[in-house]
């Protein structure tokens, strides 16, 4: 069974921490009963990452996917959280785990910003037109690990390699 653990920084403000619990409940409802969804805070609040990961395993997860609930690929999401998860995972040698990239640049986030601002989107970034780098210099690096241009180009490259070998 797959487990999903969403991890934020944690806050001294109770309402901020409570919001993550609400998000975990929403994700659990959307994922259904065949997925274990839990939440944790990196610091400042409970449950911490050890408790969250353990709760996933106790809930039946044999694979735990950890999502840093953060906007950008900063030190916490790229270094601290993966290290902390790796440390706790040593206690569960039969459980596999992975840490995903933070949110990064994604059309669903842009859609949410426009919704909250009361602006109707005029462009739907689905398909090839959306598989591009949104950096004006087209660096394919500033958008983060979730850059669709990077993943789209990697898929094209893998397909070309497969055709070349075949």
N, C-alpha and C positions, 0 to 999 in steps of 0.2 A: 504494500500500500504506500502511496506517495503522501508525504507530509509537506506542507508549506509553512514556513516560519517567517513572518514579516517582522523586521527589526528596525526600530527608529532609534534616535539618539537617547531619548528619555528627557524628562523635564522636571523641574521643581513644581511646575503648575499641574495640578491633578487633572484638570480638564484636557490638557494636551495629551496626557498619558491615556485618559479614558477614550479619547478619539481613536487611538490605535486599536483598542478592544472592539470598538464599533466597526472599524474597517475589517478586522479579522472575522467578525460575525457576518459581514456582508460577503466577504470572499468565501467563507465556509458555505453560505447559502447558495452562492453562484456555482461553487465547485461540486456540491452535492456530498452525500454521505460516504462516498468511496475515497475521499481525500480528507486528511487530517489537517486542519488549519489552526495555527496558534500564533501568538504574538509575543514579542519580548522587547525590552529596552536595553540599549547598549550600556547605559549607566544612569544613575540618578533615580531610578524607579524599578519596581518589581512588576512582573517577573523579569529576571535577567536572562541572558542568552542561555546559560546553563539550564535554568528552569524551563524555558521555552522549548529548547531542543529535546530535553528529557520528556516533556509533556507530549511532544510529537511521537516519540518512540513508545511511550506508555500508551498512547492512543492507537498504536498499531502500525506506525510508519516504519518501513524498512528502507526508505529513501527520503531524505529531508532536503528540500530545496529552500534555501534561505534567500529572502529578498530584502536587501537594504532599502527601507522605506525612506529614501532620500532623493532629492532632485538630481544632484550632480555627483560625478565620480570623484569625490574628495577622499581624504585620508581614511576617514571612518569606513566608507563603503568599499574601498579598494584594498585596505590593509588591516585596519583594526578588527572589523567584523569577520573577515575570512580567518584571521589568526585566532580569534576567540571561538569561532565555530570549530575550527580544526582542533583546538584544545579539548573542547567538550566531546567532540566526535570520537576521540581516542577511547572514551569510556564505553563506546558502542561499536566494537569492531565489525559487527555484522550489518551495520547500517551505512549505506552510502550517502553522500551529501554533496551539494554544490552550492555555491554562492553566486547569485545572478548579478548583473550590473544594476546600478541605481536606475532611476527613471530615465535620465538623459533626455534627449529630444525625441518626442513621439507625438504623432498627430492627435492622439486621444487627449493628451495634455493641452495641446493648442486648442482643440475643440472645447475643452472645459474652460479655458481662459476666456474664449469668446462667449461661451454661454453665460458665464458669470458677469461678463461685461455687457451682456445684452446685445451682442453683435451676431448676426447670422453669417456663417461661413459662406464664401462664394467659390471656394475651391475644395474639392474632395481629393485628398492625396492618396487615393487608392490606385493600384496598378503601377505601370511603368513611370507615369508622370510623378508619382510620389516616391519612387525609388531613386532618390537623388540626395546629394549632400546639401544641407541648408546653410552651410557656411558660404558667405559671398565669394571667398577665394577658393571654394571647393577643395578644402584640405582633406576631407574624409577622415578628420581626426577630432575636430572641435565638438562635434555632436555627441561624442562618447561611444561607448560600446554598442549602443542601440541604433547607431547610424544605419539607416536602411540602404544608403548608397554603398556602404562598406559591405554589408551582408549581401546585397544584390550583386555587387561586383565579384564577391567571393564565390557566389553560386554560379555566375557566368563562367568564372575562371575554372571552377571544378568541372562544370559541364564540358568546357573546351578541352580540359585535360583528359576527361573520360573518353571523348570522341577521338582525341589524338592517339590514345593508347589502344582504342578499339579498332 
